[in-house]
Amino acid sequence: MDRAFKAHNRRLDEAKMSEALQPILEENMIKSFLDEKYDVGFAEGETKGKAEGETRGRAEAVLTLLRAKFHRVPKGIEKAIRQKTDPHALDSLAAHVVHCDSLKGFEKVLR
């Protein structure tokens, strides 16, 4: 009997709470904690994705310059360039492509 009363009271409490919060929730006065976290996470992900895309684009530009100048790029050099995440370093590598006379010279700068 005691368990039945506790269950009944719990349902009443839930109903009262739901009834009290209904107008607030309907008017969108409260944004749930999860919604806020989602928005923050989405914005961070979008920013990170944009930065990664720009870095990838710079790495591809360096590789394109190397291919234009030396026709072939060894896999080791290609992998090292793709692993770079600093946009300034990638810009510097692009400038070095122009000034290097050989892939060995470029590889020294890359390391």
Sequence and secondary structure as in RCSB ss.txt:
>XXXX:A:sequence
MDRAFKAHNRRLDEAKMSEALQPILEENMIKSFLDEKYDVGFAEGETKGKAEGETRGRAEAVLTLLRAKFHRVPK
GIEKAIRQKTDPHALDSLAAHVVHCDSLKGFEKVLR
>XXXX:A:secstr
 HHHHHHHHHHHHHHHHHHHHHHHHHTT    HHHHHHHHHHHHHHHHHHHHHHHHHHHHHHHHHHHHHHS   H
HHHHHHHH   HHHHHHHHHHHHH SSHHHHHHHH 
